[in-house]
Amino acid sequence: MITKASGSLEDGDEVFMRRALDLARLARTQAEVPVGAVLVRDGVILTEAANEVETRQDATAHAEMLAIGEAQALLKTWRLNGTTLYVTKEPCPMCAGALAHVRVDRIVFGVGDPKAGACGGAFNLFELSGLNHRCVLTPGVLAGESLGLLQEFFRERRAEG
């Protein structure tokens, strides 16, 4: 089953992705891998987060996971039907699995991740036949900016030794 959107952007996709990029830049200032996420319902930001893996010393503190957790607390439910997640980098298997489990409708991401992406990069979790929820995927929104942030971050990390 193909779950990618047909390349068409919805109103607000670039606006919300720009906010996710702002959050990614914030993560970078905290020595975090620069990834930002924004969770939206009905054109309104519910929650937003940046990576905090190093800050929290918690491997699960990806931007997507933090945005999901905050939204569940805010809405007082684990189900996030009717939402769209904007994230600067393709979700990993952990995050994609969580997004499917909480029933996010749509995932819009910037740069793909051919090594570890679970939304079509390394594999597409949403093509598993037994999965009871499928997210519509819209890849490549402001991908160049997302890629640039990641490349700069890792270039600096390698230079630090």
KEVO-289440 format. One record per residue (C-alpha): y negated, z negated, x; residue in one letter; chain. Coordinates in Angstrom, 1 decimal, decimal comma, m for minus. Example, Ala and Ser with C-alpha at 12.3 -4.5 7.8 and 13.67 -1.06 7.14 Angstrom:
+--------+--------+--------+---+---+
:      y :      z :      x : r : c :
+--------+--------+--------+---+---+
:    4,5 :   m7,8 :   12,3 : A : A :
:    1,1 :   m7,1 :   13,7 : S : A :
+--------+--------+--------+---+---+
% end
This chain:
+--------+--------+--------+---+---+
:      y :      z :      x : r : c :
+--------+--------+--------+---+---+
:    0,0 :    0,0 :    0,0 : M : A :
:   m3,4 :    1,0 :    1,5 : I : A :
:   m6,0 :   m1,7 :    1,0 : T : A :
:   m8,9 :   m0,2 :    2,9 : K : A :
:  m12,0 :    0,7 :    1,0 : A : A :
:  m12,7 :    4,4 :    1,1 : S : A :
:  m15,4 :    3,9 :    3,7 : G : A :
:  m18,1 :    3,3 :    1,1 : S : A :
:  m20,3 :    0,3 :    1,6 : L : A :
:  m21,3 :   m1,9 :   m1,4 : E : A :
:  m24,9 :   m3,1 :   m1,9 : D : A :
:  m25,6 :   m5,9 :    0,5 : G : A :
:  m22,8 :   m5,3 :    3,0 : D : A :
:  m25,2 :   m4,7 :    5,8 : E : A :
:  m27,4 :   m7,6 :    4,8 : V : A :
:  m24,6 :  m10,1 :    4,7 : F : A :
:  m23,1 :   m8,7 :    7,9 : M : A :
:  m26,5 :   m9,1 :    9,7 : R : A :
:  m26,4 :  m12,8 :    8,7 : R : A :
:  m22,8 :  m13,0 :   10,1 : A : A :
:  m24,2 :  m11,5 :   13,3 : L : A :
:  m26,9 :  m14,1 :   13,4 : D : A :
:  m24,2 :  m16,8 :   13,2 : L : A :
:  m22,2 :  m15,1 :   15,9 : A : A :
:  m25,3 :  m15,2 :   18,2 : R : A :
:  m25,6 :  m18,9 :   17,4 : L : A :
:  m21,9 :  m19,4 :   18,4 : A : A :
:  m22,6 :  m17,7 :   21,7 : R : A :
:  m25,4 :  m20,2 :   22,5 : T : A :
:  m22,8 :  m22,9 :   22,1 : Q : A :
:  m20,4 :  m21,2 :   24,5 : A : A :
:  m18,2 :  m20,2 :   21,6 : E : A :
:  m16,6 :  m16,7 :   21,1 : V : A :
:  m19,4 :  m15,0 :   19,1 : P : A :
:  m17,9 :  m14,6 :   15,7 : V : A :
:  m19,8 :  m15,4 :   12,5 : G : A :
:  m18,6 :  m15,4 :    8,8 : A : A :
:  m20,4 :  m15,4 :    5,5 : V : A :
:  m18,6 :  m16,0 :    2,2 : L : A :
:  m20,3 :  m14,4 :   m0,8 : V : A :
:  m19,8 :  m14,5 :   m4,6 : R : A :
:  m21,9 :  m12,5 :   m7,1 : D : A :
:  m24,3 :  m11,5 :   m4,3 : G : A :
:  m25,1 :  m15,1 :   m3,2 : V : A :
:  m24,0 :  m16,7 :    0,0 : I : A :
:  m21,7 :  m19,6 :   m0,8 : L : A :
:  m21,0 :  m20,7 :    2,7 : T : A :
:  m21,4 :  m19,5 :    6,3 : E : A :
:  m20,0 :  m20,6 :    9,6 : A : A :
:  m19,7 :  m19,7 :   13,3 : A : A :
:  m16,8 :  m20,2 :   15,6 : N : A :
:  m16,4 :  m23,9 :   16,7 : E : A :
:  m13,1 :  m23,8 :   18,5 : V : A :
:  m14,6 :  m25,2 :   21,8 : E : A :
:  m17,0 :  m27,6 :   20,1 : T : A :
:  m14,3 :  m29,2 :   18,0 : R : A :
:  m11,5 :  m28,6 :   20,4 : Q : A :
:   m9,6 :  m27,2 :   17,4 : D : A :
:   m7,8 :  m23,9 :   17,6 : A : A :
:   m8,2 :  m23,5 :   13,8 : T : A :
:  m12,0 :  m23,8 :   13,8 : A : A :
:  m12,5 :  m20,0 :   13,5 : H : A :
:  m15,6 :  m19,0 :   11,6 : A : A :
:  m13,5 :  m17,7 :    8,7 : E : A :
:  m11,5 :  m20,9 :    8,4 : M : A :
:  m14,6 :  m23,1 :    8,4 : L : A :
:  m16,3 :  m20,9 :    5,7 : A : A :
:  m13,2 :  m21,1 :    3,6 : I : A :
:  m13,0 :  m24,9 :    3,9 : G : A :
:  m16,6 :  m25,4 :    3,1 : E : A :
:  m16,4 :  m23,2 :    0,0 : A : A :
:  m13,3 :  m25,0 :   m1,3 : Q : A :
:  m15,2 :  m28,3 :   m1,0 : A : A :
:  m18,3 :  m26,9 :   m2,6 : L : A :
:  m16,4 :  m25,3 :   m5,5 : L : A :
:  m13,8 :  m28,1 :   m5,8 : K : A :
:  m11,0 :  m25,6 :   m5,8 : T : A :
:   m8,8 :  m23,9 :   m3,3 : W : A :
:   m8,9 :  m20,6 :   m5,1 : R : A :
:  m11,7 :  m18,3 :   m4,0 : L : A :
:  m11,3 :  m15,4 :   m6,4 : N : A :
:  m14,3 :  m13,2 :   m6,8 : G : A :
:  m15,5 :  m13,7 :   m3,3 : T : A :
:  m16,1 :  m11,4 :   m0,3 : T : A :
:  m15,9 :  m12,6 :    3,3 : L : A :
:  m18,1 :  m10,9 :    5,9 : Y : A :
:  m17,0 :  m11,5 :    9,4 : V : A :
:  m18,1 :   m9,9 :   12,7 : T : A :
:  m14,6 :   m9,5 :   14,1 : K : A :
:  m11,4 :   m8,5 :   12,4 : E : A :
:   m9,5 :  m11,6 :   11,2 : P : A :
:   m6,5 :  m12,8 :   13,2 : C : A :
:   m3,2 :  m13,5 :   11,6 : P : A :
:   m4,1 :  m17,2 :   10,8 : M : A :
:   m7,4 :  m16,2 :    9,2 : C : A :
:   m6,0 :  m13,2 :    7,3 : A : A :
:   m3,1 :  m15,4 :    6,0 : G : A :
:   m5,6 :  m18,0 :    4,8 : A : A :
:   m7,8 :  m15,4 :    3,2 : L : A :
:   m4,8 :  m14,0 :    1,3 : A : A :
:   m3,7 :  m17,5 :    0,3 : H : A :
:   m7,1 :  m18,5 :   m1,1 : V : A :
:   m7,3 :  m15,1 :   m2,9 : R : A :
:  m10,5 :  m13,7 :   m1,4 : V : A :
:  m11,1 :  m10,3 :   m3,1 : D : A :
:  m12,6 :   m8,4 :   m0,2 : R : A :
:  m12,9 :   m8,7 :    3,6 : I : A :
:  m15,7 :   m6,8 :    5,3 : V : A :
:  m15,6 :   m6,9 :    9,1 : F : A :
:  m17,4 :   m5,5 :   12,0 : G : A :
:  m15,3 :   m4,7 :   15,0 : V : A :
:  m11,6 :   m4,2 :   14,9 : G : A :
:   m9,2 :   m6,1 :   17,1 : D : A :
:   m6,3 :   m3,8 :   18,3 : P : A :
:   m4,6 :   m6,7 :   20,1 : K : A :
:   m4,6 :   m9,5 :   17,5 : A : A :
:   m6,2 :   m8,2 :   14,4 : G : A :
:   m4,3 :   m8,7 :   11,2 : A : A :
:   m6,3 :   m6,3 :    9,0 : C : A :
:   m5,2 :   m3,0 :   10,5 : G : A :
:   m5,8 :   m3,6 :   14,2 : G : A :
:   m2,5 :   m4,9 :   15,6 : A : A :
:   m1,0 :   m4,8 :   12,1 : F : A :
:   m2,0 :   m5,1 :    8,5 : N : A :
:   m0,9 :   m8,4 :    6,9 : L : A :
:   m1,9 :   m7,0 :    3,5 : F : A :
:    0,8 :   m4,3 :    3,7 : E : A :
:    3,6 :   m6,9 :    3,6 : L : A :
:    5,6 :   m6,3 :    0,5 : S : A :
:    6,2 :   m9,9 :   m0,4 : G : A :
:    2,5 :  m10,9 :   m0,4 : L : A :
:    1,3 :  m11,9 :   m3,8 : N : A :
:   m2,4 :  m11,2 :   m3,1 : H : A :
:   m4,1 :   m8,2 :   m1,5 : R : A :
:   m7,6 :   m8,2 :   m0,1 : C : A :
:   m9,6 :   m5,0 :   m0,1 : V : A :
:  m10,6 :   m4,2 :    3,5 : L : A :
:  m13,8 :   m2,6 :    4,6 : T : A :
:  m13,8 :   m2,3 :    8,4 : P : A :
:  m16,5 :   m1,1 :   10,8 : G : A :
:  m19,7 :   m2,5 :    9,2 : V : A :
:  m22,2 :   m2,9 :   12,1 : L : A :
:  m19,2 :   m2,6 :   14,4 : A : A :
:  m21,3 :   m1,6 :   17,4 : G : A :
:  m23,4 :   m4,8 :   17,3 : E : A :
:  m20,4 :   m7,0 :   16,8 : S : A :
:  m18,6 :   m5,3 :   19,8 : L : A :
:  m21,7 :   m5,6 :   21,9 : G : A :
:  m21,9 :   m9,3 :   21,4 : L : A :
:  m18,2 :   m9,8 :   22,3 : L : A :
:  m18,4 :   m7,6 :   25,3 : Q : A :
:  m21,5 :   m9,4 :   26,7 : E : A :
:  m19,9 :  m12,8 :   26,1 : F : A :
:  m16,7 :  m12,0 :   27,9 : F : A :
:  m18,5 :  m10,2 :   30,7 : R : A :
:  m20,6 :  m13,3 :   31,3 : E : A :
:  m17,4 :  m15,5 :   31,1 : R : A :
:  m15,7 :  m13,4 :   33,7 : R : A :
:  m18,7 :  m13,5 :   36,0 : A : A :
:  m18,7 :  m17,3 :   35,8 : E : A :
:  m15,2 :  m17,2 :   37,2 : G : A :
+--------+--------+--------+---+---+
% end
